[in-house]
Amino acid sequence: MAQQTNPADYELDPAIAARLKPNERGLVPAVVQAAGTGEVLMMAWMDEHALAHTLATRRGTYYSRSRGEYWVKGATSGNVQHVESVALDCDGDTLLIQVTQTGGACHTGDRTCFDADVLL
């Protein structure tokens, strides 16, 4: 059997899908932290297929609302996320993903998406 590479081909375990509460667009926010330190690296969106792909491959996989497509973190930049853990919050509407990050997590190349514009 050929290895699945398209996130859209992955199906989420029905028991997990039943607990997930996506928004009206079928998406849930995913807060991504550095494993070990808890530093928040980025926030992205996932649907059931992106989450299923992430759980199966342990590579951070997200859904781009602006491009309308899936992206596996690091596939083009080399800034790969190895997923260490995934947790669903108590309401089922937000994911917390802990990763070992190689290179910058932000699309700008920065280590984190939250260090360039500190407001307070």
LODRENVO-816116 format. One line per 5 residues: number of its first residue (from 1); their letters; for each residue z, y, x of N, C-alpha, C. Coordinates in steps of 0.05 Angstrom, whole numbers, padded with zeros to 5 digits. Atoms other than C-alpha are relative to their C-alpha. Example, Ala and Ser with C-alpha at 12.3 -4.5 7.8 and 13.67 -1.06 7.14 Angstrom:
% residues 2
1	as	00000 -00024 00018 00156 -00090 00246 00000 00024 00018; -00001 -00024 -00016 00143 -00021 00273 00014 00022 -00015
***
This chain:
% residues 120
1	maqqt	00000 -00024 00017 00000 00000 00000 00000 00025 00018; 00002 -00024 -00016 -00018 00069 00027 00026 00017 -00004; -00024 -00017 00001 00039 00116 00043 -00006 00025 -00016; 00003 -00024 00016 00048 00172 -00008 00006 00025 00017; -00005 -00025 -00015 00041 00241 00023 00000 00024 -00018
6	npady	00000 -00023 00018 00030 00286 -00037 00025 00000 -00017; -00025 -00001 00015 00096 00309 -00067 -00004 -00005 -00030; 00005 00004 00029 00065 00308 -00137 -00001 -00029 -00007; 00001 00029 00005 00059 00232 -00130 00027 -00012 -00002; -00027 00011 00000 00134 00223 -00124 00014 00005 -00027
11	eldpa	-00014 -00002 00026 00176 00210 -00186 00030 -00001 00005; -00029 -00001 -00003 00250 00228 -00191 00013 -00023 -00015; -00016 00021 00014 00299 00173 -00208 00009 00011 -00027; -00006 -00010 00027 00309 00179 -00284 00030 00008 -00003; -00029 -00006 00002 00386 00180 -00275 00005 00028 00011
16	iaarl	-00003 -00027 -00012 00380 00242 -00230 -00015 00020 -00018; 00016 -00018 00017 00326 00274 -00274 00016 00007 -00026; -00016 -00005 00025 00373 00268 -00335 00022 00020 00005; -00022 -00019 -00006 00426 00309 -00299 -00011 00027 00009; 00012 -00024 -00010 00377 00362 -00273 -00007 00019 -00024
21	kpner	00006 -00019 00021 00371 00425 -00315 -00018 00023 00011; 00018 -00020 -00010 00309 00463 -00293 -00003 00024 -00019; 00006 -00024 00017 00289 00533 -00318 -00025 -00006 -00017; 00023 00003 00018 00232 00545 -00367 -00026 -00007 00015; 00023 00007 -00016 00182 00536 -00310 00002 -00028 00013
26	glvpa	-00004 00026 -00011 00211 00468 -00292 00011 00000 00028; -00009 -00004 -00028 00243 00494 -00228 00030 00004 00001; -00028 -00006 -00006 00313 00495 -00199 00002 00013 00027; -00003 -00012 -00026 00337 00539 -00142 00014 -00020 00019; -00012 00017 -00020 00354 00503 -00078 00010 00018 00023
31	vvqaa	-00012 -00015 -00022 00402 00536 -00030 00002 -00019 00024; 00002 00018 -00024 00391 00509 00040 00019 00011 00021; -00020 -00006 -00021 00448 00508 00091 -00005 -00016 00025; -00001 00015 -00025 00453 00488 00163 00022 -00021 -00001; -00020 00021 00000 00489 00421 00166 00020 00006 00023
36	gtgev	-00020 -00004 -00020 00554 00427 00204 00013 00028 -00001; -00011 -00027 00000 00561 00503 00201 00002 00012 -00027; 00000 -00011 00027 00546 00517 00128 -00015 00026 -00002; 00015 -00025 00001 00504 00577 00147 -00023 -00002 -00020; 00022 00001 00019 00456 00594 00090 -00025 00009 00015
41	lmmaw	00025 -00005 -00014 00386 00590 00118 -00021 00012 -00018; 00021 -00009 00018 00342 00601 00057 00006 -00008 -00028; -00001 00009 00028 00333 00594 -00017 -00029 -00005 -00008; 00026 00006 00009 00272 00561 -00047 00001 -00014 -00027; 00001 00013 00026 00250 00528 -00112 -00010 -00028 00002
46	mdeha	00008 00029 00001 00242 00454 -00128 -00005 -00007 -00029; 00003 00014 00025 00215 00415 -00186 00008 -00029 00004; -00008 00028 -00003 00227 00341 -00199 -00015 -00014 00022; 00016 00014 -00021 00170 00320 -00153 00009 00009 00028; -00009 -00010 -00027 00193 00365 -00095 00027 -00013 00007
51	lahtl	-00026 00013 -00005 00264 00337 -00103 -00004 -00030 00007; 00005 00029 -00005 00239 00265 -00106 -00012 -00004 00028; 00012 00002 -00026 00196 00276 -00044 00021 00005 00022; -00022 -00006 -00019 00256 00307 -00007 00019 -00023 00003; -00018 00023 -00001 00301 00249 -00025 -00012 -00024 00013
56	atrrg	00014 00024 -00011 00249 00197 -00005 -00006 00004 00030; 00009 -00004 -00027 00227 00229 00060 00020 00014 00019; -00021 -00016 -00014 00288 00271 00081 -00013 00024 00014; 00013 -00024 -00010 00240 00329 00095 00002 00021 -00023; -00003 -00021 00020 00254 00395 00058 -00027 00006 -00013
61	tyysr	00025 -00003 00014 00199 00399 00005 00006 00019 -00024; -00005 -00021 00020 00193 00459 -00042 -00025 00006 -00016; 00022 -00008 00016 00149 00489 -00095 -00004 00030 00002; 00006 -00028 -00003 00116 00556 -00081 -00009 00012 -00027; 00008 -00012 00025 00115 00598 -00144 -00025 00018 00003
66	srgey	00023 -00019 -00004 00066 00649 -00114 -00026 -00015 00006; 00024 00015 -00006 00017 00596 -00088 -00005 -00022 -00021; 00004 00021 00020 00028 00546 -00144 -00004 -00027 00012; 00004 00025 -00013 00034 00488 -00096 00025 -00008 00016; -00022 00010 -00015 00082 00444 -00057 -00003 00007 00029
71	wvkga	00000 -00004 -00029 00101 00457 00015 00023 -00015 00012; -00020 00014 -00016 00138 00413 00064 00007 00017 00023; -00009 -00019 -00021 00179 00457 00109 -00007 -00011 00028; 00007 00007 -00028 00150 00456 00179 -00027 -00014 00003; 00026 00014 -00002 00083 00422 00161 -00020 00016 00016
76	tsgnv	00019 -00017 -00014 00045 00481 00188 00013 00016 00023; -00014 -00016 -00020 00097 00520 00228 00014 -00016 00022; -00015 00016 -00019 00132 00463 00263 00030 00004 -00003; -00028 -00005 00004 00199 00490 00238 00011 -00019 -00022; -00006 00022 00018 00220 00424 00206 00029 00001 -00009
81	qhves	-00027 00005 00011 00280 00411 00162 00005 -00030 -00004; -00009 00027 00005 00313 00343 00168 00023 00001 -00020; -00020 -00003 00021 00353 00336 00104 00022 -00020 00005; -00024 00017 -00004 00424 00310 00115 00013 -00007 -00026; -00013 00006 00026 00450 00316 00044 -00012 00019 -00022
86	valdc	00009 -00015 00024 00430 00340 -00026 00022 -00003 -00021; -00020 00000 00021 00481 00359 -00079 -00009 00016 -00024; 00006 -00014 00024 00472 00380 -00151 00026 00014 -00010; -00024 -00014 00008 00520 00433 -00177 00010 -00010 -00027; -00013 00010 00024 00567 00422 -00236 -00016 00004 -00026
91	dgdtl	00016 -00005 00024 00518 00452 -00286 -00027 -00014 00000; 00026 00014 -00003 00458 00413 -00260 -00024 00018 00003; 00023 -00019 -00002 00417 00476 -00249 -00004 00013 00027; 00004 -00010 -00027 00423 00489 -00174 00006 -00023 00019; -00003 00020 -00020 00415 00445 -00113 00011 00013 00026
96	liqvt	-00010 -00008 -00026 00452 00451 -00047 -00010 -00021 00020; 00013 00018 -00019 00413 00422 00011 00010 00006 00028; -00008 -00004 -00028 00442 00413 00081 -00020 -00013 00018; 00022 00009 -00018 00392 00407 00137 00007 00004 00029; 00001 -00006 -00028 00384 00402 00211 -00027 00014 00003
101	qtgga	00024 -00017 -00001 00335 00458 00223 -00011 00001 00029; 00013 -00003 -00025 00285 00458 00280 -00016 00026 -00002; 00013 -00026 00002 00262 00530 00294 00011 00016 -00022; -00009 -00018 00021 00269 00586 00245 -00004 -00011 -00028; 00002 00009 00027 00281 00572 00172 -00017 00019 -00017
106	chtgd	00014 -00020 00016 00250 00637 00146 -00030 -00001 00006; 00029 -00001 -00004 00175 00644 00136 -00008 00022 00020; 00005 -00021 -00020 00180 00705 00182 00005 -00010 00029; -00007 00012 -00025 00203 00659 00238 00029 00005 00008; -00028 -00005 -00006 00275 00685 00236 00016 -00026 -00005
111	rtcfd	-00018 00023 00003 00332 00635 00240 00008 -00005 -00029; -00008 00001 00028 00354 00651 00169 -00015 00022 -00015; 00013 -00021 00016 00323 00690 00112 00019 00023 -00007; -00020 -00019 00009 00388 00729 00104 00012 00017 00023; -00012 -00016 -00021 00398 00765 00171 -00016 00026 00005
116	advll	00017 -00024 -00005 00343 00819 00168 00007 00024 -00016; -00005 -00022 00018 00368 00862 00111 00028 -00001 -00012; -00028 00001 00009 00444 00863 00107 00007 00026 -00015; -00005 -00024 00017 00466 00910 00051 00029 00009 00002; -00028 -00007 -00002 00542 00909 00062 00013 -00016 00022
***
